[in-house]
Amino acid sequence: MTYTSIAISELKKLAVQILVQKGASEQEAEIVAEDYLDADLRGRSSHGFASFSTAVEAFENRGKYQVERFEGSVLSIHGNGDSGHLVARDAIDLSLQRLQSQKVLAVGISDITRFNCPGAIARYGAERGAVTLVWEYGGKNLMVPHGGKQAAVSTSPFGIGIPHTDPLFVVDIALSERAIGFVELAKLKGEPIPETWGVDREGRPTADPHQVAAVNPFGGYKGFALALAFEILSGALVGVPIGSKGSLGRRGALILLIDPTLFGQSTEAFRDQVVAFLQEVTGTPAVDPSVPVTYPGQGSEARVRAQLEQGVLTLPEPVITQIRNWAEAAVQAR
């Protein structure tokens, strides 16, 4: 596999150009492009520009979301095929108007397209002062149940953002042993994968990414149990068909926003306790002194800062070629 370096500023400009041609506003395109860029900067290449086609295709048949209900601490949104990147952020912005008085907000979103990484949405809420929990239903059976041979459950990724931490504490995890995007990336690179990642059509472990029919849950039955629960929470609970009736174009999401002062303590008391705890954990002696203990979000933030300082990203050549081809077609279509 040949890799090519590209200036981060150029890559983002091209991505925005492509999405604008597909019908996004400049501001909308900036948000979506930033999510894919952020994934690559953080080392989550499975959700970076290698999978940008998902965003491009989503804007081709995009609808417009509607707020169905906003009463007390409950916000319900029907996406109508709108971009999950945008709907989730708008939902958080709308909810934050009431968070100080309600202390807890529950947001249910149905019928949206992908918002890529729930961690990015959790980070958005945490940056605005809310403890933010995000569950996303992926819309399709991609994972085998524990002990099963065929896909019967989604990977149901989730994100958790804790405010008043620096760098922000952000969990971003799919419930599969490895996100399906890494299998697709291995196909692109022409590389084998660990046999623990997925199974073929007969339910047998395979190291050939082209033979992967479904991925495995992480942690065996524990990951499978969480996947079942999270698919119900982010799918059935918000009114989206799940299981065999699921659809990639009809994804769901559940977002919980919690004010750190919910149980009577001040924001400062919450912050001080969390920061002190994280310092204790990261101060633990490391097995390898060259690899210090870090908390979720800490290592990836350091990577982002280093990449931005360099100003370039190195990606598989086919990924950059495709981005440039799309951008050229966008210019010609004007």
C-alpha positions in Angstrom: 0.0 0.0 0.0 1.3 3.4 -1.0 0.8 6.3 1.3 0.6 10.0 0.5 0.9 13.1 2.6 -1.5 16.0 2.2 -1.8 19.3 4.0 -4.5 19.2 6.6 -5.8 22.6 5.3 -6.1 21.3 1.8 -7.8 18.1 2.8 -10.4 19.9 4.8 -11.0 22.4 2.0 -11.5 19.6 -0.5 -13.9 17.8 1.8 -16.0 20.9 2.3 -16.1 21.6 -1.4 -17.4 18.1 -2.0 -20.2 18.3 0.6 -21.3 21.8 -0.5 -21.7 20.4 -4.1 -23.9 17.7 -2.6 -26.2 20.3 -1.0 -24.6 21.1 2.4 -24.2 24.7 3.5 -20.6 25.9 4.0 -21.1 25.7 7.8 -22.7 22.2 7.6 -19.9 21.0 5.4 -17.3 22.3 7.8 -18.8 20.4 10.7 -19.0 17.1 8.9 -15.5 17.4 7.3 -14.1 18.3 10.8 -15.5 15.0 12.2 -13.8 12.9 9.6 -10.6 14.9 10.0 -10.7 14.6 13.8 -11.0 10.8 13.5 -7.8 10.6 11.4 -6.0 13.1 13.6 -6.8 10.9 16.6 -5.6 7.7 14.9 -9.2 6.4 14.3 -8.4 5.8 10.7 -11.4 3.4 10.3 -13.7 6.4 10.8 -11.5 9.0 9.0 -11.5 9.9 5.3 -11.2 6.3 4.3 -15.0 6.1 5.0 -15.8 9.6 3.8 -18.0 8.1 1.0 -20.7 7.5 3.8 -21.0 11.3 4.4 -21.0 12.0 0.6 -23.8 9.5 -0.1 -25.8 10.7 2.9 -26.1 14.2 1.5 -27.4 13.0 -1.8 -30.8 12.1 -0.3 -30.8 14.2 2.8 -34.1 15.2 4.5 -34.7 17.8 7.2 -35.2 16.8 10.8 -38.2 17.8 12.9 -38.6 18.4 16.7 -41.5 16.2 17.6 -41.6 16.9 21.3 -39.7 19.1 23.8 -41.4 18.9 27.1 -39.6 19.2 30.5 -36.5 17.1 30.3 -37.4 15.2 27.1 -36.5 16.1 23.6 -37.6 13.8 20.7 -36.4 14.4 17.2 -37.4 12.7 13.9 -34.5 12.9 11.6 -36.2 12.3 8.2 -32.9 11.1 6.8 -31.0 14.2 8.0 -27.3 14.2 8.7 -26.6 12.7 12.2 -23.5 15.0 12.5 -25.7 18.0 12.4 -28.9 16.7 14.1 -27.0 15.5 17.2 -25.3 18.8 17.7 -28.5 20.8 17.2 -30.2 18.6 19.7 -27.5 19.3 22.3 -27.6 23.0 21.6 -31.4 23.0 22.1 -31.2 20.9 25.2 -28.6 23.0 26.9 -31.1 25.9 27.0 -32.9 23.9 29.7 -30.1 22.0 31.4 -29.5 24.5 34.2 -33.2 24.2 35.3 -33.8 20.6 34.5 -30.4 19.2 35.4 -30.9 16.1 33.3 -32.0 16.0 29.6 -32.9 12.9 27.6 -32.7 13.2 23.8 -34.1 10.6 21.5 -33.3 10.8 17.8 -34.7 8.6 15.0 -34.1 8.2 11.3 -30.8 9.9 10.9 -27.7 9.0 8.8 -24.4 8.3 10.5 -22.7 10.8 12.8 -19.5 8.8 12.5 -18.1 8.7 16.1 -20.3 9.0 19.2 -17.2 10.3 21.0 -17.2 13.4 18.9 -20.8 14.1 19.9 -20.0 13.4 23.6 -17.0 15.8 23.3 -19.3 18.5 21.9 -21.6 18.2 25.0 -18.7 18.0 27.5 -17.1 21.1 25.9 -20.3 22.9 26.9 -20.2 21.8 30.5 -22.5 18.8 30.4 -21.7 15.2 31.4 -22.6 13.7 28.0 -23.5 10.1 27.2 -24.2 9.1 23.6 -25.5 5.8 22.3 -25.8 5.3 18.5 -27.6 2.5 16.8 -25.7 1.6 13.6 -28.8 0.5 11.6 -27.6 -2.9 10.5 -26.6 -6.3 11.8 -22.8 -6.4 11.7 -21.9 -8.5 14.7 -22.4 -12.2 15.7 -24.0 -12.9 19.0 -21.8 -14.7 21.5 -21.8 -18.3 20.4 -23.5 -17.5 17.1 -22.4 -18.0 13.5 -24.2 -15.1 11.7 -24.6 -11.4 12.3 -27.7 -10.6 14.4 -26.8 -7.5 16.3 -25.3 -4.0 15.6 -22.0 -2.9 17.0 -23.8 -0.1 18.8 -20.9 2.3 19.6 -21.2 4.7 22.5 -19.4 7.8 23.8 -19.0 9.4 27.2 -17.7 13.0 27.7 -16.8 14.4 31.1 -16.6 18.2 31.3 -14.0 20.3 33.2 -11.1 17.9 32.4 -8.1 18.9 30.3 -7.7 17.2 28.0 -11.4 16.2 27.9 -12.1 12.7 29.2 -13.8 11.1 26.2 -14.7 7.5 25.7 -15.5 6.4 22.2 -16.0 2.6 21.8 -17.8 0.2 19.5 -18.9 -3.1 21.1 -17.1 -5.2 18.5 -13.6 -6.6 19.0 -12.6 -4.1 16.3 -14.8 -1.6 14.5 -16.0 -2.8 11.1 -14.2 0.2 9.5 -10.9 -1.4 10.4 -11.8 -4.5 8.4 -12.7 -2.2 5.4 -9.4 -0.4 5.9 -7.5 -3.7 5.9 -9.2 -4.5 2.5 -8.0 -1.2 1.2 -4.4 -1.9 2.4 -4.4 -5.5 1.3 -3.4 -6.6 4.7 -4.5 -9.6 6.9 -6.4 -9.0 10.1 -6.2 -10.9 13.5 -8.5 -13.9 13.5 -10.2 -12.5 16.6 -11.8 -9.7 14.7 -14.4 -11.5 12.6 -15.8 -14.6 11.1 -16.6 -15.9 7.6 -20.0 -17.0 6.3 -19.6 -20.3 8.1 -18.9 -18.7 11.4 -15.2 -19.6 11.3 -12.4 -17.1 12.4 -10.7 -15.6 9.4 -7.6 -13.5 8.8 -8.8 -12.4 5.4 -10.7 -9.2 5.6 -12.5 -10.0 2.3 -14.0 -13.1 3.9 -15.4 -11.3 7.0 -19.1 -11.7 7.1 -19.5 -10.4 10.6 -17.4 -9.1 13.4 -17.1 -10.5 17.0 -18.2 -8.8 20.2 -15.4 -7.7 22.4 -15.1 -9.5 25.7 -17.3 -12.4 24.6 -20.7 -12.5 26.2 -20.0 -9.3 28.1 -19.7 -7.2 24.9 -22.6 -9.1 23.4 -24.8 -8.3 26.4 -24.0 -4.6 26.2 -24.6 -4.6 22.4 -28.1 -6.0 22.9 -28.9 -3.4 25.6 -27.4 -0.5 23.7 -29.3 -1.5 20.5 -32.5 -1.4 22.4 -31.7 1.9 24.1 -30.6 3.7 20.9 -33.0 2.0 18.5 -36.2 0.5 19.9 -36.4 3.1 22.7 -36.3 6.0 20.2 -38.6 4.4 17.7 -36.2 3.0 15.2 -36.5 -0.6 13.8 -33.7 -2.8 15.0 -32.3 -6.3 14.4 -33.1 -7.8 11.0 -35.5 -4.8 10.3 -32.7 -2.3 10.8 -31.5 0.0 8.0 -28.3 2.0 7.5 -30.4 5.0 6.5 -32.6 4.9 9.6 -30.2 5.1 12.5 -31.1 6.1 16.0 -29.4 7.8 19.0 -30.0 8.3 22.6 -28.2 11.2 24.3 -28.2 12.0 28.0 -27.0 15.4 29.2 -26.3 15.7 33.0 -25.5 18.9 34.9 -22.5 18.2 37.2 -24.4 19.9 40.0 -27.3 17.5 39.8 -26.8 16.0 43.2 -26.0 19.2 45.1 -22.3 19.6 44.7 -20.7 22.6 43.0 -19.2 22.5 39.6 -15.8 23.2 41.2 -16.2 20.4 43.7 -17.0 18.0 40.9 -14.1 19.2 38.8 -11.6 19.0 41.6 -12.6 15.5 42.5 -12.5 14.2 38.9 -9.2 15.9 38.1 -7.5 14.6 41.3 -8.8 11.0 40.5 -7.4 11.1 37.0 -4.1 12.4 38.3 -3.9 9.4 40.7 -4.7 7.0 37.9 -2.2 8.5 35.4 0.4 8.7 38.1 0.4 4.9 38.4 3.8 3.4 37.5 3.7 2.1 34.0 4.9 -1.4 33.0 6.8 0.3 30.2 8.2 3.6 31.4 8.2 4.9 27.8 4.4 4.4 27.6 2.8 6.3 30.5 -0.7 5.5 31.8 -3.3 7.8 30.2 -7.0 8.2 30.5 -9.5 8.1 27.6 -9.1 11.2 25.4 -5.7 12.1 26.8 -3.5 10.3 24.4 -5.6 11.1 21.3 -5.6 14.8 22.2 -1.8 14.8 22.3 -1.8 13.1 18.9 -4.1 15.7 17.5 -1.9 18.6 18.7 1.2 17.0 17.3 -0.5 16.4 13.9 -1.8 19.9 13.7 1.6 21.3 14.5 3.0 19.2 11.6 0.2 20.4 9.4 0.0 17.3 7.3 -1.7 13.9 7.3 -0.4 10.7 5.7 -3.2 8.6 4.3 -3.5 5.7 1.9 -3.0 7.0 -1.7 -6.4 5.7 -2.9 -8.1 7.7 -0.2 -6.5 11.0 -1.2 -7.0 10.2 -4.9 -10.7 9.6 -4.4 -11.1 12.9 -2.4 -9.4 14.8 -5.1 -11.5 13.2 -7.8 -14.7 14.0 -6.0 -13.5 17.6 -5.5 -12.7 17.9 -9.2 -16.1 16.6 -10.1 -17.7 19.1 -7.7 -15.9 21.9 -9.5 -17.0 20.7 -12.9 -20.6 20.3 -11.7 -20.9 24.0 -10.8 
